[in-house]
């Protein structure tokens, strides 16, 4: 097999040494200057110094919150054990365990690479805090340990996600045999709630431990270290997972056209890789991403409060309020889930047909309203006297804008991606006469329209928050500009208010997708005496046709709700980035003075304008580089599958061939991720060292360009995906030219929605968060040295940008590959 871009055996292993050498330049030529106030100097106030609801101090409240988080963990683990004990046929269990084994191998490979990346990040952290800030060895070690905890959190919840999803996929497939749709819906959602509750509970527990047990003068930098670690883990897993899953998906899907075989044909060695990819891209990535998003948003608000609020009592009130609100949202999500499940079971438990999207939609809205109510009640109880006595309801109203966004955005997304959507049906209609060409164009139309309307929704809700912030919120801050920015941070906070449910409906998709594949790969229909065996052992009559229909239909619902979660996470990244960017601006004001800083944050300041241009360039490169990795990997996967698929005399593909496809996917996912991540990492250092105000423009630009590029790509991909599902399930036209056209559109949309768009979220947050340290490094060394380092880092970044295409191109004998001339 050709290996693109590897001219010698050691090439793939040489990059860590080169990158370390580049970053090591910091040690060689950086010279320190006296430090000023910045995020490294953040000191947490005594949380026990302020009483709430009478005589209960802040520390006691947060200790009680840790107990609620522990209950959340117990709830998640209880579901885990219930799923593990559910009935499943051995043929399906074998497939799900094979999928888990390949997922585990993939994740271990990624964790090893993330540890290497941590060496690079850890070196920068050590230089900054040890050399420039003069922290002692123990304090630096604690910050580095917190960054490792962040990585462990991101990878740990990802591991838990693939384990519980690979329990759920085979149990869902088996439950569908009963001939009722409700279990096919209930099991994937149950798995998702387990992941969501465990994820949020672990995140909150870690942050509360830092808040309550780490000394106040250490806690600020520890939060930064923790956030950088979880952002690093999420970025790597999102990028690699997105590339892996779409290499496998395209490789498997194209066989339907090439050989005219059915979906998830057991003879196709690409199907196991596709199932592994569903978990690598749609479970590992979102779990790590959700963990990181929840944490980074919290760290941004903590940093902002400590930087922009002068009064210590007010700092304590806001910090305790934010964390108690987060804890109560876990309660809101679990209670809403239990109520919704009781209603759904009563309504759909015995029916033969159900709309799988309906109870999921009800869950999102029910959680939203419960969260809204709790927001106002808890705020009134905790901070009734904050400011002039009216801020409790104003802050609640601002958070509610974000909470509503968590429900309104999914509804808006469904207008463009649901199987009931007129946009999706337009894609199908255009494909009937126009084939793949009009299919692709119609999907792009849906994506572009979605970006417009979702942009309006986000801007509208942020606008409401801004107007509320003007009504006296500035009285608690050191700057009048701080109030609207804090409001935007609270909107991002509200986006994730119902975090467990948001994660649950996102995790629903990979289980439904895998369940359909597990059913086909198990070849359970062809097992002699299977109906009698199941009747004897499990006590029900099997209906294979109903089972297949329910699994396919439910997969469409899974596609829709995977699509609805993406804009929520990318919206959180962008809205939350404003808070982090303002924190950097406060540091620059402390360094250069308020007047000079504001003058240089202007379009008439050339470096700031150049930063805006550079950010857009990086977003479009990122989109292309991630898709290029998919193109090359999918080419190699298709090449191998076509050469090794055995359709005659074979019931299943060999395990060896399936594992080989997984190996191809892993190889190209790893190589693509190395190029992309190191280009982003080194580019962040380059632009920060070139000019801090250019860097602010750059951060604003990647957030805005990234928002609309991600919305367009995610929703265009969702429309293409469900157009194919509509043809397969409702129209039942598999194997027709119409189906072939929609398969082509779906393969175009695959890297759009599951590779490029979703990875922008952690990349934006990592760049902004790491930018806190990068800017501080830049302004603490002589200007000439800073420019030299900027040049070194930019050249190094450009090398990886170059490699992301020219090192990833498909290498083949063009003459041999071309058809013979006639």
N, C-alpha and C positions, 0 to 999 in steps of 0.2 A: 504493500500500500504506500502511495506517495505521502510524504509528510511535508506540507507546504511550509516554506520559510525556514527550514532547518538545513543549513548548508553543511553542518558538521555535527557529530554526535553530542558534543557538549553545549551546543547553542542554547538548548532549552533550559540548561541548568546554570548558564552564565549570568542571567539577568540579576539574581539577587546580589551578587558581588558587585556588579556595575552600579546598581541602584544604591547599595550601601556606600560605595565609594563616593558617589555624588553627594548623598546626604552628609557623609563624613566631612565634606568640605566645611561644614558649619564649625566643626571643632578646629579646623586648621586655620581659618582666617577671620572668624568672628571676634569682635572686640566689644566688651560690655560698656554700657553707659548707665548712669544712675536711673533707677526705676521710679515710675510714678504710679498712681492709683490705677489698678486694672483688675481683671477678673482673677488674677492670682492672689490678689490681696483681699478677696471677698472673705468676710468673717460672718458666720451665722450667729444671730443673736440667741440669747437664752430663751428657748421656747417655753420654759416653765415660768417665765416672768410675767406672763399675761394670763388672766383667767377668762374663761368662756362659760356662758350659761350658769352664772353664779360663781361657784368656787372651784370649778374644774380647770386646771391649768392646761396649756397647750401640749406639754409632753404626755400628760395622762391621756388626753384625747387621742394622740397619735399612737400610744401604746395599745389602746383599745382598738385602733384601726389595724394594727398588726394582727390582732386576734381575728378580725373580720377577714383579713387576707389569708390567714391560716385556714379559716373555714372555706374560703374560696378554693384553696388548694385541695382540701378534702372533698369538696363538691366535684372538682374536675377529676380527681383520682378515683372517686366512686364511679363516675361514668366510665372511666377507663376500664375498671374491673368489670363493670356490667357488660360492656361491649366485648371484652375478651371472653366472657363466659357464654355469649350468645351462640345459638345453634348455627352450624355451618357444615356443609358437606366437605369431605376430605379433598375432593377434586378441586374445589374452590379455595380451600385453605392452602393447598400446595402452591397455587398460583400467587396468592397474596403474600405468602411467606417468601417466595422467590422474588417478588417485587420488593419486599422489605430488605432482603439480603442485598440486592443490587443498589437500593437507595442508601443502605448503610455504608457500602463500599464507596459510593460517590461522596457521601457526606464526610467520611474520614479523609478522603483525598482533599476535599476543600478545607477542612479544619487544619490540615498540615500546612497548606498554603497560607491560610489566614495567620497562622503563627509566624510564618516568615515575614508577612506584611507587618505584623505587630513589632518585629525587630526594627523595621524602618520607622514606624510611628513612635515606638518607645524611645528610639534614639533622639528624635526631635523633642519629645516630652522631657527627656532627661537633660538635654542641652538647655532647654528653656528654663525649667524649674531649678535645675542644679547649678548651671553656669551663670545664667542671667539673673535669676531671682534669689540665688544664694540659699536655696533650701538645703537642709542637711540630708544626708543619705537616707535616713529612715523615712523622712517625709516624702522624698522623691520615690522611694520604694513603695510607699503606701499608694501614691497616685498611680504608679505603674500597675500595682496589684488591682486597683479599681478598674483600670482599663482592661485587664485580663478578666475581671469579673463581668464586665460588659460583653466581652467576646464570648465568655462561657454562657452568659444569659441568652445571647442571640442564637448561638449554636445549640444550646440545650433545649430551648423551646422548639427549635427546628427539628431536632431529633425526636422530641416527644410528639410533634405533629405528624411525622412520617410513621411513627409506630402506631399511633391511634388510628390514623387514616387507613393504614394497611390492615388493621383489625376490621374497620368499618366497611371497607370495600367488598370483602368476601361475604360479610354478614348481610349487607344490603342486597347483593346478588342472590343470596340464598333466600332471603325473606321475600323477594319478588316472586318466587315460585309459588307462594301461597295464593296468588291471583288477586291480591288486593293492593291498591297503590299506597296506602298510608304508611306501612313499614318502610317502603322504598324512600319515602320522604323523611320519616322520623329518625332513622339511624344516622344518615349523614349529618343532620342538624345536631343530633346528640353528640356526635364526635366533634363537630365544630364548637359547640358550647364548652366541651371539655378543654379543647385547645385554648379558646378565648379566655376562659376563666383562669386557667393555670397561668397563661401568659401574663395577663394583667396582674394577677396576684403576686407572681414572682417579681415582676417589675416593681410593684409598689413596695414589696417587702425589702428589696435591695435598697431602694431609695430611702425608705424609712430607717433602715439600719444606719445608713450614712448620716441621715439627719439627726438621729437620736444618740448614736454611739460614737461617732467620730468627733473629736474636739472641733469646736466652732471655727477656729482659725485654719483647720486642715480641710474642713468639709467642702468649701467652695472648689478648690482645685481637684478634690476627689470626685465631685460631681462631674467636672469637666472631663477627667480621665475616664470615668465610667461611661459617659456619653460618647466619647471618641471611640472607645472599645466596642460598644454595641453598634455604633454607626459603621465602623470598619467591618465587623462581622456581617451586618446586614447588607452592606454594599457588595461585598464579595459574593455572598450567597445569592443575592438578587441577580447580579450580572451573570454569574456562572449558571445558576439555575434557569434563567431565562433563555440562555443560549442552548443549554442541554435539552430542555424540554421541546424546543422548536426544531432542533435538528432531528430529534426522534419522531416528533409529530409529523413533520413534512416527509421524512423518509418512509414512515408507515403509511401515510395517507396517499402518497403518489402511487403506491402499489395498487390501490383500488382502480386507478385509471390504467396503469400499465398492463396489469393482468386481469382486470375486470373481476376482482375478488371482493368479498363483502367486508364491511367494517370489522376490524379486530379479528380478521381471519387467523386462526391458530397456526396456520402454516407460514405466516409472515413473521420472520425473525425480528422485524422491527417493532412488533406490538409490545413485547416486554419492555423494550427501551422506552416506548411511548408511555407506558404505565409508570415506569421509573421517572420519566420526565414530568408526568403530571404531578408527581410528588416533589421532585426537585425544583420545578418551576412554580407550581401552584400551591405547594404546602410549605416546603422548606423556605423558599423566598418570602412569601407573605408572612409566615410566622416570625421570621427574623426581622422583617421589615416592620411589622406591627409592634414588636417588642421595642425596636429602636425608635420608632416614631413616637410611641408613648413616652419613652424615657427622655428623648432629646427635647420634646416639647416641654416637659416638666423642668428639665435643666435650664432651658431658655428662660422660662418664667422666673425660676429661682434667681438666676444671674441678674435678670432685669430688675427684680425687686430689690436686690441688695445693692445694685448700682444706682438705681433711679429714685429710691425712697430713702429719705434722710432719717425720719423718725423711727427709732428702734421698735417702739410699741406697734406702730403700723406695719413694720416689716414682719413682726411675729404674727399679727392678726392675719395678714395676707397669706403668709406661708402656711399657717395651720388651716386656714379656710380652704386653700387650694387642695391640700392633701386630704382633708376630710371630705371635700366634694368628690375627689377621685375615688375614695373608698366607698362612698355611698352610691356611686355609679355602678360599682360591681354588684351591690345589693339590688339596684334597680334592674340591671340586666338579668340577674338570676331569677328574681321574682317575676319579671315580665316573661321570661322563657317558660317558667313553670305554668303560669296562667295561660299563655298562648298554646302550650302543648295540650293542656286540659281541654281548651276550646276546640283545637284542631282535631283531637282524638274523638271528641263527641260528635263533631261535624263530619269527619271523613273516615273514621275508623272502620266502618262497615260498607262504604260505598265501593263501586267498581270503577268509577272515574272521578278524578279530581284535578283541579288546576294546581299544579305543584308550586307555582309562584305565589298563590294567594296567601297561604299561611306564613310564608317567609316575609311577604310584604306587611302583613298584620303584625308580625313580631317586631319589625323595624319601627313601625309607627307606634305600637304600644310602648316599646322601650323608650322611644323619644318622648312621649307624653308623660310617662312615669318619671323620667329623668328631669323633664321641665318642672314638674311639681316639686320634686325633691330639691332641685336647685334653689327655688325660692324659699322653701321651708327651712332648709339647712342654713342658708345665708342669713335669714332673719334670726335664727337661733344663735348663730356664731358671731355675726358682726353687725348687730342692730345699731351700734353707736359709732361705727366707722365714719370718719369725716364729719359731715354735717347731719348724719343720721339717715340720709337717703341713699347712701352709696350701696347698701346691701341689695336693694332691688335693682339699682342701675347695673351693678356688676352681674347680678343674676340675669338681667335682660341681655347683657352682652354675651354671656356664656350661652344663653338660649339661642342666640343667632347661630352659633356653631352647632349646638345640638340639633336644631332644625335642619341645618345643612346636612347633617348625617342621615336625615330622612328624605329631605327634598332632593338632594343630588342623586341618590339611587333611583328615585321616581323619574327624574329628568333623563337619566342614562337609559332607563327602560324604553323611553320614547324612541331611542335610536338603535337599541340592541335586542329588545325582547322579540320572541317569536311572534308576538301579537302586534309588533310595531309596524306602522305603515312604511317606515324607511327600510326595514328588513324585507318586507313584502315587495317593495319597489326593486330591491336588489334581485330578488327571485324573478320578478316580471321582466326586468331588463335582460336577465340572463337567458330567458327562454328563446328570444330571437337574436340577441346580440352576443351570446356566448360569454366566454371569460372576459372579453374586453369590456363590455358594458357592465358586467358584474363588478369588476374592479373599479370602474368609474363611479358606479352608484354607491359603492361602499365608501369611496373617498368623499362623496357628497354628504353621506350620513356623518362621517367623522368631522368634516368642516362645520356643518350645521351644529353638531353637538358642542364643538368648542365655543361657538358663539353663545349658545343658550346657557351652557354651564358657566362660562365666563360671566354672563349677566347675573346668574344666580349668586355666584361667589362675591362678585362686586357689590351686588345689592345688599347681601347680608353683612359684608364688611362695612358698607356705607351706613347701615343702621347702627352698627356698633360704634362707628366713628361719631355719629350724631349724639348718641347716648354719652359717649366719653366726654363730649364738650360740655355736658351739664354738671360740671363741678368735680369731675374725676381728677382734674389737674391739681387740686388742692393737696393731694397726698404725695405728689412727686416733686422732684427738684427742678424739673423743666416742664414747661407747658406742652412741649412736643412729645413728652413721654406718654401722656394719657392715651392718645389715639393708638400709639404703637402697642402699649400694654393691652388695649382693647383688642387689637388684632391677635395678640398672643392668646388672649382668652377665647377668641373665636376658634383658633386652632385647638385649644384645650377642649372646647365644646364639641368640635368635630369628633373627638375621640371619647366623648362623655359616655357613650354606650359601647365602649371598646370590646367587651366580650361578645356582644351580639354582632358588631361589625366584623370581627374576626370569624365568628361562627358562620355567617352567611357567605363569607369569602371562602372558607374552608369547605363549604358544602359542595362546591364545584368539582374539586379533584376527586372526592369520594364518589360522586355520581358518575364521573367520567371513567374512573377505574372499575366501578361496579359492572358497567356494561362490558368492559374488556375482560374482566375476570369471568363473567358468564360465558363469553365466547371461547376464551382460552382454556377453560376447564373441560370443554367438549362434553358437558354433562348430559346433553341430550342423547349422545351416542353410547353412553355406558349401558350395557345390558342389564335389564331389570331395575333400572334406576327409579321408575315410578313406584314400583312395589316396595323397593328398599326405603324410600323416603316415607311412604305411607306407613310402613311398619315401624320405623325408628322415630319419626317425628309427628305422625298422626294427621297428615293433610294430603290432599290430592294435588298433584303438580299440574300447573298450566304453563307450559313453556312459551306459548305465543303471547299470552298476556304479560308474562314476565319480561319478555324482550321489548314489548311495546312500552311498558311502564319505565323500564330502564332507559330507553331512548328518549322518551318524553321528559323524564326527570333530568336527563343530561342537558336538555335545552334550558330548563330552569337553572341548573347549575352554571351554565354558560352565562346566563343573564346576570346572576348575582355575583359571579366572579367579576363581571364587567362593572357592576355598580360599586364594588368596593375600591376599585382602582382610582377613580377620581377623588374619592374621600381621602385616600392616603396621599395622593399627589397634592390635593388642595391643602391638606394639613402641612405638608412640607413647605409649600410656598408661603402660606399665611404665617406659619411659625417662623420661617426664615426672616420675616420682617423684624421679629423681636430680637433674634440673634444679631442681625445686621445693625440694629440700633444700639445693641450692647457694644459692638465694635466702634460705632460712631462715638459713643460716650468715651471710650478709651482714647480715641483720636482727639476729642475735645480737651481731655485732660492733658494730652501731650502737646498739642499745638495751640490751644486756646479756642474758645467757642467761636469767636468772630472768624478767625482764619479757617477753622474747620468747615464752617457753614459756607464760606466763600469758595472753598475748594470742592464742596459737594454741589457743584453747579454745572449745568450744561456748557457754560462759557469757560469752564476749566477743562482744557483739552484732555488731560489724563482720565478724568471721570467719564467723558464722552467716549474715549477709546475703550474704556472698560466695558461700557454698554455694548459696543460693537463686538468685542472679544467674546463676551458671554454667549451671544447668539451663534458665533462661529463654533464654539465648543459644543453647544447643544446639537448642532447639525452634524458635526463630526461624530459625536457620541452615537447618534441615531444610525449613522452609516456604518460605524465600526462594529456595533453590536449585531446589526443585520448581516454584515460581511462574514462574521464568524459563523452565523447560522447557515449562510449560503455555502460556504466551503465545507462545513461539517455535514450538512445535508447531502451535498454532492457525494461525499465519501460514503455516507450511510446508504444512499440509494445505489451507488455503485456496488457495494458489498451485498446488499439485499438481492439485487437483480441477479447477481452472479451465484447466489447460494440458496435462493428460495426453491423449495421442492414442492410442487403442486400435485404431482402424480405419485400415488402410492404412499402418501404421507398424511398423517392426521394432524401432527403438530410439528412446529419448527424445533430443531434441536436446541438444547439448553446452551451448548457451546456457541452456536451461531447467534443466539439471542444475546449472550454475554459479550460477544464480539461487537455487536452494534452498540451496546451500552459503553464499551470501551472507546469506540470511535466518538460517541457523543461526549464522554468525559474529557477525552483528549482535546477536542476543539473548544469545549466550554472553558477548560483551564487556560488554554493558550489565548483565547479571546479575552478572557477576564484579566489575565496578566497585563496585556497591552493596554487595555482600557483603564484599569485601576491605576497603574503606574503613570500613565499619561495625565490622568486627573490629579493624582497626588503631587507630581512634580510641577504640573501647571499651576496648581494652587500656590505652591511656594514661589514659583517664578513671578506670578502677577502680584502677589503680596509684597515681594521684595522689590519689584520694579517701582511701585508707587502705591501707598496704602489707599489713596482716594481712587486711583484706577481700580484697585481691588474691590472697593465698595461698589463701583459701577458694574464690575464683573459679576459680583454676587447678585445684585439686583437683576441683571440681565439673564443669568442662567435660571433664576427663579421664574421670571416672566416668560422667556422663550420656552423653558422647560415645561411650564404649566400648559401652554397651548399646544406644544408639540405632543405632549403626553396625552392630553385629552383627545386630540385628533386621532392619534395612532391607536389608542385604547378602544375608542368607540367605533372607529372604522373597522378594526379587527373584530369587535364584538358583532357588528352587523354582518360581516362576511361569515362568521362562524355560525350564527343562528339562521342565516339564509340557507346554508347547507343542511342544518338540522331540520328546517321547515320542509325542504324537499324530501328528506329521508323519512320523517315521521308523519307529517300531515298529508303531503302529496303522494308519498310512497312511490317515488320515481327513482329509486336507486338503479344504477347501471345505465341511465339514460344520458344523452348529451347534456341535458339540463343539470343533472347531478354532477357530471364531469366539470362543467363550467363553475358550479358552486364550490367544488373541491379545490379548483385552482384559486378561486377567490379566498377560500379559507386558508390555503397555504401562504398566500400573500399576507393575509391578516395575522397569521400566527406570530411572526417576529414583531409585527407592529404592536399587538396587544400584550404579548407575554414576554417580550425581550426588551425592546427599547423603551417603551412607555413606562413600564413598572420600575425599571432600574433608575429612572431619573429621580424618583423620590429619595432614595437613600443617598444618591450622588449629590443632590442639592444640599441635603442636610449635612453630609460628611464635609463637603467643601466649606460650607458656612461655619460649621462648628470648628473644624480644624483651622479655619481662617482666624479664629480668635487667637490661637497661638501664633500662627504665621505672621499676622500683622504685628503682634507684640515683638516677635523676633526681628522683624524688619525695622521697626522704629528704635530698636535698642542697639543697633550697630551703626558705624559710620556710613554715610550715604554712598561713598564710593564702593565700599565693601558690599553694601546691599545691591548695588547695580551689577557688580561682578557676579554675585551669587544668582541674581535674577537671570543673567545671561546663561550661566551654567545650567540652572534648573530648566530654563526654556529649551535649550538645545537638547537636554536629556528627555524632556517631555516630547519634543518633536520627533525624536527617534522612535518612541513608542507609538506616536500617532502614525508615523510612516509605516511601522511594522503592522499596525492594525489593518491596513489594506494590502500593501505590497508584500508583507510577510505572510499574509493570510490568503493570497489569491490561489485559485485552483491551479495547480501545476499538472499539466497533462501534455501529451504529444498531440498538438493541434492537428497536424497533418493526418495522423493515424485516426484521430477522433472524427475528422470531417468525412462526410459521405463521398464515395467515389464519384468522380466526374463522368458524365456520359457524353 
